[in-house]
Amino acid sequence: MRFTKMQGCGNDYIYVNGFTEIISDEEKPELVRKLSDRHFGIGGDGVIFINPSPMADFEMEMYNADGSRSEMCGNGIRCVAKYVYDKGLTDKVHISIVSAGQIKYLDLTVEKENSSDRGTVGLVRVNMGSPVLEPELIPVEAQGDRAVDAPIIVEEQEYHMTCVSMGNPHAVIFMDDVKGLDLESLGPKFENHQRFPRRVNTEFVEIIDRKNVYMRVWERGTGETLACGTGCCATAVACVLNDLTDNKITVKLLGGELLIEWDRERNIVFMTGPAVTVFEGEIRITKGEKRDV
């Protein structure tokens, strides 16, 4: 099976061309776990299959490193856009990609060495759609029509969360000294908290000023990652709802920076960031045997 390793701000996934590589749905969860293993496999935050779609130009079929399905990944969808253009699957610089029934629209910035060069994609701007704030749709157990600055008890300590769905559930926690946070201990306790029926991605955010924030993220099914595109979008929305920043901010992450803008008039969140190809390879996936890279 051919694959491509790609990353967006250090959020790295293994990308598989579903047009040519046919893997059954039953095989995928176990295959994803083995491929994602950073010691015995290729290594990554998960696997993304790029498939044909009747709904959009392409489908993004995303799996977390533990083999569970996920609805959306902002860094992942930018890399899908780069993949399909760089590989010649499309000549368009404005494309649509569907993931778990949600269609996103992307604008590709193509970098060329000369006028005759077809070029490759460097930056991608994604229309991430409207944030979902209704607790039952996120989902999160909370009173009222929004969970904004809502208290939550974790290990006998009270935190305040603002919950947003960007196609997947997020809980944004504002605090000081995010860099010194013991995320390996705290992250799973939020992820598996009883108030989140489908688990949750948790963003721990420190405000720098009205235009800049620092964020670390614990992603459900994966653990701490160097970046999370949908988490950055949820963070920007949470910042505005709590009157902590402007509508357009730079989110600084362990793996880089993303520019996020919440257009309040249209109620649309836009994300702009890089997409990078790391390497390509081939792996043997013989049934019943250990996968050899």
Residue pairs with C-beta under 8 A, 6 or more apart in sequence:
1 16
1 21
1 23
1 282
1 283
1 284
1 285
2 16
2 17
2 20
2 21
2 280
2 281
2 282
3 14
3 15
3 16
3 35
3 42
3 280
3 281
3 282
3 283
4 14
4 15
4 16
4 83
4 277
4 279
4 280
5 12
5 13
5 14
5 15
5 42
5 43
5 44
5 277
5 278
5 279
5 280
5 281
6 12
6 13
6 15
6 79
6 82
6 83
6 275
6 276
6 277
6 278
7 13
7 75
7 79
7 255
7 276
7 278
8 74
8 75
8 76
8 78
8 79
8 227
8 229
8 273
8 274
8 275
8 276
9 75
9 226
9 227
9 229
9 253
9 255
9 256
9 257
9 258
9 273
9 274
10 225
10 226
10 227
10 253
10 254
10 255
10 256
11 45
11 73
11 75
11 76
11 225
11 226
11 227
11 228
11 229
11 255
12 43
12 44
12 45
12 226
12 278
13 44
13 45
13 46
13 47
13 48
13 62
13 73
13 75
13 76
13 79
14 35
14 36
14 42
14 44
14 46
14 47
14 48
15 47
15 48
15 49
15 50
15 79
15 80
15 83
16 23
16 47
16 48
16 49
16 50
17 50
17 87
18 49
18 50
18 51
18 52
18 59
18 61
19 50
19 51
19 52
19 89
21 49
23 31
23 49
23 285
28 47
28 49
28 63
28 67
29 63
29 67
29 68
30 67
31 47
31 285
31 291
32 46
32 47
32 63
32 64
32 65
32 67
33 65
33 66
33 67
34 40
34 41
34 291
35 41
35 42
35 44
35 47
35 283
35 291
36 42
36 43
36 44
36 45
36 46
36 47
36 65
37 43
37 65
38 44
40 290
41 291
41 293
42 281
42 283
42 293
44 65
45 64
45 65
45 219
45 222
45 225
46 62
46 63
46 64
46 65
46 70
46 73
46 76
46 221
46 222
47 62
47 63
48 60
48 61
48 62
48 63
48 73
48 76
48 79
48 80
49 60
49 61
49 62
49 63
50 58
50 59
50 60
50 61
50 80
50 83
50 84
50 89
51 58
51 59
51 60
51 61
52 58
52 59
53 59
53 98
55 98
55 101
55 103
56 96
56 97
56 98
56 103
57 84
57 90
57 92
57 95
57 96
57 97
58 80
58 84
58 89
58 90
58 95
58 96
58 97
58 98
59 97
59 98
59 99
60 73
60 76
60 77
60 80
60 97
60 98
60 99
61 99
62 69
62 70
62 71
62 72
62 73
62 76
62 99
62 100
63 69
63 70
64 70
64 219
64 220
64 221
64 222
65 221
65 222
65 223
66 221
66 222
68 220
68 221
69 100
70 100
70 168
70 220
70 221
71 99
71 100
71 102
71 167
71 168
72 99
72 100
72 102
72 104
72 166
72 167
72 168
72 230
73 99
73 228
73 229
73 230
74 126
74 128
74 166
74 228
74 229
74 230
74 231
74 232
74 233
74 258
74 271
74 273
75 227
75 228
75 229
75 273
75 275
76 229
77 97
77 99
77 104
77 106
77 126
77 229
78 106
78 124
78 126
78 229
78 271
78 273
78 274
78 275
79 275
79 276
80 97
81 95
81 97
81 106
81 108
81 121
81 124
81 126
81 275
82 108
82 120
82 121
82 124
82 275
82 276
82 277
83 89
83 277
84 90
84 95
85 91
85 92
85 93
85 95
85 108
85 110
85 120
85 121
86 120
86 121
86 277
93 107
93 108
93 109
93 110
94 105
94 106
94 107
94 108
95 105
95 106
95 108
96 103
96 104
96 105
96 106
97 103
97 104
97 106
98 104
99 167
100 167
102 129
102 167
104 126
104 127
104 128
104 129
105 126
105 127
106 124
106 125
106 126
106 127
107 124
107 125
107 126
108 121
108 123
108 124
109 121
109 122
109 123
109 124
109 125
110 118
110 119
110 120
110 121
110 122
111 119
111 120
111 121
111 122
112 118
112 119
113 119
121 275
122 274
122 275
123 272
123 273
123 274
123 275
124 272
124 273
124 274
124 275
125 270
125 271
125 272
126 229
126 270
126 271
126 272
127 268
127 270
128 166
128 167
128 229
128 230
128 233
128 268
128 269
128 270
128 271
129 166
129 167
129 268
129 269
130 267
130 268
130 269
131 164
131 165
131 166
131 233
131 234
131 237
131 262
131 267
131 269
132 138
132 164
132 165
132 166
133 145
133 146
133 147
133 148
133 163
133 164
133 165
133 237
133 241
134 145
134 146
135 141
135 142
135 143
135 144
135 145
135 146
135 147
135 163
137 165
138 147
138 163
138 164
138 165
138 169
138 170
139 169
139 196
139 197
139 198
140 147
140 163
140 169
140 171
140 195
140 196
140 197
140 200
141 194
141 195
141 196
141 197
142 150
142 163
142 195
146 241
147 161
147 162
147 163
148 162
148 163
148 238
148 241
148 242
149 160
149 161
149 162
149 242
150 160
150 161
150 162
150 163
151 158
151 159
151 160
151 161
152 158
152 159
152 160
152 161
152 171
152 193
152 195
153 159
154 186
154 189
154 190
154 193
155 186
155 189
159 173
159 175
160 173
160 174
161 171
161 172
161 173
162 171
162 172
162 174
162 237
162 238
162 241
162 242
163 169
163 170
163 171
163 172
163 200
164 170
164 172
164 233
164 234
164 237
164 238
165 234
166 230
166 233
166 234
166 237
166 269
167 230
168 201
168 230
169 196
169 198
169 199
169 200
169 201
169 220
170 200
170 201
170 202
170 203
170 230
170 231
170 234
170 235
171 190
171 196
171 200
171 201
171 202
171 203
172 202
172 203
172 205
172 234
172 235
172 238
172 239
173 190
173 202
173 203
173 204
173 205
174 205
174 206
174 207
174 238
174 242
174 244
175 181
175 204
175 205
175 206
176 206
177 206
178 204
178 205
178 206
178 214
178 215
178 216
179 206
179 214
179 216
181 204
181 216
183 204
183 216
183 218
183 224
184 223
184 224
186 204
186 218
187 202
187 218
187 223
187 224
188 218
190 196
190 200
190 202
190 218
191 199
191 200
191 201
191 202
191 218
191 220
192 199
193 200
199 220
199 221
200 220
201 217
201 218
201 219
201 220
201 228
201 230
201 231
201 234
202 217
202 218
203 215
203 216
203 217
203 228
203 231
203 232
203 234
203 235
203 238
204 215
204 216
204 217
204 218
205 213
205 214
205 215
205 235
205 238
205 239
206 213
206 214
206 215
207 213
207 239
207 244
207 245
208 214
208 252
209 245
210 244
210 245
210 246
210 249
211 245
211 246
211 248
211 249
211 250
212 245
212 249
212 250
212 252
213 235
213 239
213 244
213 245
213 249
213 250
213 251
213 252
214 251
214 252
214 253
215 231
215 232
215 235
215 251
215 252
215 253
216 224
216 253
216 254
217 224
217 225
217 227
217 228
217 231
217 253
218 224
219 225
219 228
219 231
225 255
226 253
226 254
226 255
226 256
227 253
227 254
227 255
227 256
227 258
228 253
229 258
229 271
229 273
232 251
232 253
232 258
232 260
232 271
233 260
233 269
233 271
235 251
235 260
236 245
236 247
236 249
236 251
236 260
236 261
236 262
236 269
237 262
237 269
239 245
239 249
240 246
240 247
240 262
240 264
247 261
247 262
247 263
247 264
248 259
248 260
248 261
248 262
249 259
249 260
249 261
250 257
250 258
250 259
250 260
251 257
251 258
251 259
251 260
256 273
256 274
257 273
258 271
258 272
258 273
259 271
259 272
259 273
260 269
260 270
260 271
260 272
261 269
261 270
262 268
262 269
263 269
263 270
281 293
283 291
283 292
283 293
284 291
284 292
285 291
